[in-house]
Amino acid sequence: MSSDCLPEPPYYAVIFSARRTEDDEGYETMMARMEELARQAPGFLGYESTRGEDGFGITVCYWESDEAIRNWKANAEHLAAQTRGRETWYENYVVRIAKVERAYGMNEMTIN
């Protein structure tokens, strides 16, 4: 397993599904900052993200523990980004937190 791949389960996944608004002022800058901060956060393992032309997207962030997720959620800059997202960038969203018990696939994938 390469260093860019996730560890053997169990670990946690935060699944963020959202539909974006057309207002994207400041969005890319904020998302780049959130990625930078998340990478520095204890327990962060990586993420995968995709967005369709219709504005619907899914980002899955992987974490070592539920405690690491709670600490990330409480980060002051992340809280500010969440507020701006609700007010400006997202029509709607859903956050799901899951414990990954098993993971398998055809070929090894690189996780951001």
CYANA upper distance limits for C-alpha pairs under 8 A (distance plus 0.5 A):
  1 MET  CA      5 CYS  CA      6.94
  1 MET  CA    108 GLU  CA      8.17
  4 ASP  CA    110 THR  CA      6.07
  4 ASP  CA    111 ILE  CA      6.28
  4 ASP  CA    112 ASN  CA      7.51
  5 CYS  CA    108 GLU  CA      8.28
  5 CYS  CA    109 MET  CA      7.25
  5 CYS  CA    110 THR  CA      5.92
  5 CYS  CA    111 ILE  CA      5.96
  6 LEU  CA     45 LEU  CA      6.99
  6 LEU  CA     46 GLY  CA      7.82
  6 LEU  CA    111 ILE  CA      7.59
  7 PRO  CA     11 TYR  CA      8.39
  8 GLU  CA    103 ALA  CA      8.19
  9 PRO  CA    100 VAL  CA      6.56
  9 PRO  CA    101 GLU  CA      5.96
  9 PRO  CA    102 ARG  CA      6.28
  9 PRO  CA    103 ALA  CA      7.33
 10 PRO  CA     99 LYS  CA      7.23
 10 PRO  CA    100 VAL  CA      5.82
 10 PRO  CA    101 GLU  CA      5.37
 10 PRO  CA    102 ARG  CA      7.49
 11 TYR  CA     62 TYR  CA      7.59
 11 TYR  CA     63 TRP  CA      6.57
 11 TYR  CA     64 GLU  CA      5.53
 11 TYR  CA     65 SER  CA      6.77
 11 TYR  CA     99 LYS  CA      6.37
 11 TYR  CA    100 VAL  CA      5.85
 11 TYR  CA    101 GLU  CA      7.75
 12 TYR  CA     62 TYR  CA      6.10
 12 TYR  CA     63 TRP  CA      5.55
 12 TYR  CA     64 GLU  CA      6.60
 12 TYR  CA     65 SER  CA      6.54
 12 TYR  CA     66 ASP  CA      7.32
 12 TYR  CA     97 ILE  CA      7.61
 12 TYR  CA     98 ALA  CA      6.19
 12 TYR  CA     99 LYS  CA      4.92
 12 TYR  CA    100 VAL  CA      6.05
 13 ALA  CA     60 VAL  CA      6.71
 13 ALA  CA     61 CYS  CA      6.08
 13 ALA  CA     62 TYR  CA      5.06
 13 ALA  CA     63 TRP  CA      6.76
 13 ALA  CA     97 ILE  CA      6.22
 13 ALA  CA     98 ALA  CA      5.74
 13 ALA  CA     99 LYS  CA      6.76
 13 ALA  CA    100 VAL  CA      7.27
 14 VAL  CA     60 VAL  CA      6.01
 14 VAL  CA     61 CYS  CA      5.64
 14 VAL  CA     62 TYR  CA      6.92
 14 VAL  CA     63 TRP  CA      8.35
 14 VAL  CA     69 ILE  CA      8.37
 14 VAL  CA     95 VAL  CA      7.35
 14 VAL  CA     96 ARG  CA      6.27
 14 VAL  CA     97 ILE  CA      5.06
 14 VAL  CA     98 ALA  CA      7.06
 15 ILE  CA     58 ILE  CA      7.46
 15 ILE  CA     59 THR  CA      6.42
 15 ILE  CA     60 VAL  CA      4.99
 15 ILE  CA     61 CYS  CA      7.13
 15 ILE  CA     94 VAL  CA      8.49
 15 ILE  CA     95 VAL  CA      6.12
 15 ILE  CA     96 ARG  CA      5.49
 15 ILE  CA     97 ILE  CA      6.68
 15 ILE  CA     98 ALA  CA      8.37
 16 PHE  CA     58 ILE  CA      6.07
 16 PHE  CA     59 THR  CA      5.67
 16 PHE  CA     60 VAL  CA      6.72
 16 PHE  CA     93 TYR  CA      7.55
 16 PHE  CA     94 VAL  CA      6.40
 16 PHE  CA     95 VAL  CA      5.15
 16 PHE  CA     96 ARG  CA      7.06
 17 SER  CA     56 PHE  CA      7.90
 17 SER  CA     57 GLY  CA      6.27
 17 SER  CA     58 ILE  CA      4.93
 17 SER  CA     59 THR  CA      7.09
 17 SER  CA     93 TYR  CA      6.00
 17 SER  CA     94 VAL  CA      5.81
 17 SER  CA     95 VAL  CA      7.01
 18 ALA  CA     55 GLY  CA      8.49
 18 ALA  CA     56 PHE  CA      6.17
 18 ALA  CA     57 GLY  CA      5.99
 18 ALA  CA     58 ILE  CA      7.00
 18 ALA  CA     90 TYR  CA      7.08
 18 ALA  CA     91 GLU  CA      8.02
 18 ALA  CA     92 ASN  CA      6.22
 18 ALA  CA     93 TYR  CA      4.54
 18 ALA  CA     94 VAL  CA      6.93
 19 ARG  CA     55 GLY  CA      5.75
 19 ARG  CA     56 PHE  CA      4.75
 19 ARG  CA     57 GLY  CA      6.85
 19 ARG  CA     90 TYR  CA      6.23
 19 ARG  CA     91 GLU  CA      6.07
 19 ARG  CA     92 ASN  CA      6.11
 19 ARG  CA     93 TYR  CA      6.90
 20 ARG  CA     55 GLY  CA      5.44
 20 ARG  CA     56 PHE  CA      6.86
 20 ARG  CA     57 GLY  CA      8.37
 20 ARG  CA     89 TRP  CA      6.10
 20 ARG  CA     90 TYR  CA      4.86
 20 ARG  CA     91 GLU  CA      6.15
 20 ARG  CA     92 ASN  CA      7.96
 21 THR  CA     55 GLY  CA      7.70
 21 THR  CA     88 THR  CA      7.81
 21 THR  CA     89 TRP  CA      5.75
 21 THR  CA     90 TYR  CA      5.76
 21 THR  CA     91 GLU  CA      6.02
 22 GLU  CA     89 TRP  CA      8.01
 23 ASP  CA     88 THR  CA      7.23
 23 ASP  CA     89 TRP  CA      6.56
 24 ASP  CA     28 GLU  CA      8.05
 24 ASP  CA     89 TRP  CA      6.81
 26 GLY  CA     30 MET  CA      6.66
 27 TYR  CA     31 MET  CA      6.58
 27 TYR  CA     89 TRP  CA      7.73
 28 GLU  CA     32 ALA  CA      6.62
 29 THR  CA     33 ARG  CA      6.80
 30 MET  CA     34 MET  CA      6.64
 30 MET  CA     81 ALA  CA      7.45
 31 MET  CA     35 GLU  CA      6.66
 32 ALA  CA     36 GLU  CA      6.76
 33 ARG  CA     37 LEU  CA      6.65
 34 MET  CA     38 ALA  CA      6.44
 34 MET  CA     77 GLU  CA      8.41
 34 MET  CA     78 HIS  CA      7.19
 34 MET  CA     81 ALA  CA      8.47
 35 GLU  CA     39 ARG  CA      6.62
 36 GLU  CA     40 GLN  CA      7.12
 37 LEU  CA     41 ALA  CA      6.84
 38 ALA  CA     44 PHE  CA      6.93
 38 ALA  CA     72 TRP  CA      7.77
 39 ARG  CA     44 PHE  CA      6.56
 39 ARG  CA     45 LEU  CA      8.32
 39 ARG  CA     46 GLY  CA      7.98
 40 GLN  CA     44 PHE  CA      8.00
 41 ALA  CA     68 ALA  CA      8.36
 41 ALA  CA     72 TRP  CA      7.38
 42 PRO  CA     68 ALA  CA      6.94
 43 GLY  CA     63 TRP  CA      5.88
 43 GLY  CA     64 GLU  CA      5.36
 43 GLY  CA     65 SER  CA      7.22
 43 GLY  CA     68 ALA  CA      5.84
 43 GLY  CA     69 ILE  CA      8.45
 44 PHE  CA     61 CYS  CA      8.33
 44 PHE  CA     62 TYR  CA      6.82
 44 PHE  CA     63 TRP  CA      5.22
 44 PHE  CA     64 GLU  CA      7.04
 44 PHE  CA     68 ALA  CA      7.85
 45 LEU  CA     61 CYS  CA      8.06
 45 LEU  CA     62 TYR  CA      5.67
 45 LEU  CA     63 TRP  CA      5.72
 45 LEU  CA     64 GLU  CA      7.24
 46 GLY  CA     61 CYS  CA      6.42
 46 GLY  CA     62 TYR  CA      5.84
 46 GLY  CA     63 TRP  CA      7.93
 46 GLY  CA    111 ILE  CA      6.38
 46 GLY  CA    112 ASN  CA      5.81
 47 TYR  CA     59 THR  CA      7.50
 47 TYR  CA     60 VAL  CA      5.93
 47 TYR  CA     61 CYS  CA      4.74
 47 TYR  CA     62 TYR  CA      6.35
 47 TYR  CA    111 ILE  CA      6.52
 47 TYR  CA    112 ASN  CA      5.79
 48 GLU  CA     59 THR  CA      6.20
 48 GLU  CA     60 VAL  CA      5.79
 48 GLU  CA     61 CYS  CA      7.14
 48 GLU  CA    111 ILE  CA      6.78
 48 GLU  CA    112 ASN  CA      6.78
 49 SER  CA     57 GLY  CA      7.88
 49 SER  CA     58 ILE  CA      6.21
 49 SER  CA     59 THR  CA      4.63
 49 SER  CA     60 VAL  CA      6.79
 50 THR  CA     57 GLY  CA      6.01
 50 THR  CA     58 ILE  CA      6.11
 50 THR  CA     59 THR  CA      6.98
 51 ARG  CA     55 GLY  CA      6.91
 51 ARG  CA     56 PHE  CA      6.15
 51 ARG  CA     57 GLY  CA      4.37
 51 ARG  CA     58 ILE  CA      6.96
 52 GLY  CA     56 PHE  CA      6.02
 52 GLY  CA     57 GLY  CA      6.61
 63 TRP  CA     68 ALA  CA      7.03
 63 TRP  CA     69 ILE  CA      7.06
 64 GLU  CA     68 ALA  CA      7.20
 65 SER  CA     69 ILE  CA      7.11
 66 ASP  CA     70 ARG  CA      6.80
 67 GLU  CA     71 ASN  CA      6.69
 68 ALA  CA     72 TRP  CA      6.70
 69 ILE  CA     73 LYS  CA      6.66
 70 ARG  CA     74 ALA  CA      6.82
 71 ASN  CA     75 ASN  CA      6.99
 72 TRP  CA     78 HIS  CA      7.87
 73 LYS  CA     78 HIS  CA      7.14
 73 LYS  CA     79 LEU  CA      7.37
 74 ALA  CA     78 HIS  CA      7.70
 74 ALA  CA     79 LEU  CA      7.02
 75 ASN  CA     79 LEU  CA      6.62
 76 ALA  CA     80 ALA  CA      6.86
 77 GLU  CA     81 ALA  CA      6.76
 78 HIS  CA     82 GLN  CA      6.66
 79 LEU  CA     83 THR  CA      6.83
 80 ALA  CA     84 ARG  CA      6.78
 81 ALA  CA     85 GLY  CA      6.49
 82 GLN  CA     86 ARG  CA      6.78
 83 THR  CA     87 GLU  CA      6.70
 84 ARG  CA     88 THR  CA      6.16
 84 ARG  CA     89 TRP  CA      7.50
 85 GLY  CA     89 TRP  CA      5.17
 85 GLY  CA     90 TYR  CA      6.12
 86 ARG  CA     90 TYR  CA      6.26
 86 ARG  CA     91 GLU  CA      8.20
 86 ARG  CA     92 ASN  CA      8.30
